[in-house]
């Protein structure tokens, strides 16, 4: 029997300081990246479980529609995440331009 996504997801309301840009981020239980610089951190095996041992920073490397792809700079793990309503629009544009320029 397969577990449902709801049973695998652990919602955690956690505030944090972004280790990439230093912004203070108020988590809502679904927050998985900094809304200022769009970087994330490799902390989960399954969303919200905080079971990943890596702990590396995850760079935003792709943006397709409303999905960000993050790649861990330490181990190379990639994960897709939804963009959030509070994501900085200019940061999203800079990422899109960087991708378009091949950087």
C-alpha positions in Angstrom: 0.0 0.0 0.0 1.4 3.4 -1.0 1.4 6.3 1.5 -0.4 9.4 0.5 1.5 12.6 0.0 -0.3 14.1 3.0 1.2 11.5 5.3 4.7 12.0 4.0 4.6 15.8 4.2 5.5 17.3 7.5 4.4 21.0 7.7 6.9 23.0 9.8 6.4 26.7 10.5 10.0 27.9 10.9 11.5 31.3 10.5 15.1 31.4 9.3 17.9 33.6 8.2 18.9 33.0 4.6 22.5 31.7 4.5 22.9 33.1 1.0 21.7 36.7 1.2 21.1 37.2 5.0 17.4 38.0 4.7 15.2 37.2 7.6 12.4 34.9 6.3 9.1 34.2 8.1 8.1 30.7 7.3 4.5 29.7 6.8 4.9 25.9 7.0 5.3 25.6 3.3 8.3 28.0 2.8 11.2 26.1 1.1 13.3 29.0 -0.2 14.3 32.6 0.5 11.8 34.9 -1.3 14.5 37.6 -1.6 17.3 35.6 -3.4 15.4 32.3 -4.2 18.1 30.1 -2.7 17.2 27.1 -0.6 18.9 24.7 1.7 19.3 20.9 1.4 17.6 19.8 4.6 14.8 17.4 3.6 14.6 13.9 2.2 10.9 14.3 2.0 9.3 17.7 2.4 9.4 18.9 6.0 11.2 15.9 7.5 14.6 17.7 8.0 16.3 14.3 7.5 18.9 15.2 4.9 22.4 15.2 6.3 24.0 17.3 3.5 22.9 20.8 4.6 24.3 22.4 1.5 22.9 25.6 -0.1 20.7 25.0 -3.1 21.1 27.4 -6.0 18.1 28.2 -8.1 19.1 26.9 -11.6 15.9 26.8 -13.6 12.5 28.5 -13.7 9.7 27.0 -15.8 6.2 28.5 -15.4 5.7 28.5 -11.6 8.4 26.0 -10.7 11.9 26.7 -9.5 14.6 24.0 -9.7 17.2 24.1 -7.0 20.6 22.3 -7.2 22.6 21.6 -4.1 26.1 23.2 -4.5 27.6 20.6 -2.2 26.2 17.3 -3.5 24.4 18.1 -6.8 20.9 17.0 -5.6 18.1 18.7 -7.6 14.6 19.4 -6.4 11.6 21.3 -8.0 9.7 23.7 -5.8 6.7 26.0 -6.5 7.3 29.7 -6.6 5.6 31.6 -3.8 3.4 34.7 -3.9 6.0 36.6 -1.8 9.0 35.8 -4.1 10.8 38.9 -5.2 9.7 39.6 -8.8 13.0 41.2 -9.7 14.9 38.1 -8.4 12.7 35.9 -10.6 13.5 38.1 -13.6 17.2 38.0 -12.8 17.1 34.2 -12.7 15.1 34.0 -15.9 17.6 36.4 -17.6 20.6 34.4 -16.3 19.2 31.2 -17.6 18.4 32.8 -21.0 22.0 34.1 -21.2 23.3 30.6 -20.4 25.0 31.6 -17.1 
